[in-house]
Amino acid sequence: MAVREIRLFGDPVLKTPCSAVLDFDEKTIALVTDLLDTTKVPGRAGVAAPQIGVNLRVFSYHVNGVSGYLINPEKLELAGDAELVEEGCLSVPGLWHKTLRHSKASLSGYQLDGSYRTIHGEGLLAQALQHELDHLDGLLYLDRLSHEERREAMKTLRHTEWFMS
């Protein structure tokens, strides 16, 4: 359908927990299609619905050439060691910070046909699953930073060209 514009830090939709999708209708199909199209832009590993201004529990991912999505994701299971990994966010462009993430993650949710699916990921996919689920809960990766790292990120953020416009 369309590559949608990404909402940036400061937009209230990014800090609002999302509502569950209740109807798997034409609007939901259009949303999933837009998310998949938006995620396939080079350099993107995932996009959550609030990042395109929609307050619903849906996200898409595109990691290592594999694309997919989950509707109403639940039951996040984490495994492997939690480690600090470089992380950025399309909604906070230009900033990268060490964020504590688990190296393996599984997340379950629905597909448009109503089937229930579990996605298992390691490395970047595990990180993307955790990151996108945070978006649906109204969190940004900045919220997961240590106090000092977050303070530094906010200082940098205030000096970005896009933040002050």
C-alpha positions, -999 to +999 in steps of 0.1 A: +000+000+000+024+027+012+056+036+030+044+057+059+062+086+076+079+077+109+067+096+140+096+112+160+104+114+197+081+139+213+050+126+195+026+114+223+016+083+203+051+069+210+046+070+248+010+057+248+004+020+254-014+005+224-049-010+222-055-045+211-067-052+175-103-064+178-113-068+142-091-085+115-108-064+088-098-043+057-083-016+080-061-042+097-050-056+064-041-021+052-022-014+084-001-046+082+006-039+045+018-004+053+039-017+082+056-043+059+062-017+032+076+008+057+099-018+073+113-030+040+131+004+034+168-004+037+183+000+071+151-009+090+147-040+112+112-033+124+084-008+126+056-007+152+021+008+145+026+037+169+057+048+149+033+054+119+007+071+142-016+041+148-022+032+184-027-006+178-007-036+189+008-045+156+044-045+143+064-058+114+100-069+111+125-074+083+157-091+094+182-110+072+158-109+043+129-124+063+098-103+068+068-108+090+044-092+115+025-100+147-009-087+157-016-085+195+018-100+204+021-116+238+041-141+259+076-127+253+101-153+264+137-143+268+168-166+268+205-163+266+225-137+284+213-101+286+240-080+271+246-044+261+241-040+224+242-009+201+206+001+195+189+029+176+154+038+167+137+053+136+118+075+160+150+088+175+171+092+143+209+096+146+212+083+182+227+050+190+232+037+226+241+006+244+209-011+255+204-042+276+188-069+255+186-107+256+203-126+228+173-149+222+136-141+223+104-157+213+071-138+209+037-151+200+008-133+183-018-135+155-017-134+117-043-118+095-060-152+089-065-156+126-038-182+131-015-180+161+022-179+155+054-178+176+085-162+162+119-173+176+148-150+171+185-147+179+207-117+176+192-089+156+158-105+153+157-111+191+166-075+196+139-063+171+112-084+188+121-068+222+124-033+207+091-034+188+071-049+217+084-020+238+069+004+213+035-012+217+038-008+255+046+030+251+083+026+257+113+038+237+147+022+239+158+054+257+137+043+286+159+012+290+192+031+292+211+035+324+206+068+341+239+082+329+235+069+294+199+083+292+211+117+304+238+118+277+212+107+251+188+135+261+216+160+259+225+149+224+189+147+214+183+184+223+210+193+198+197+173+168+184+193+139+151+174+137+143+177+174+144+215+175+123+219+143 
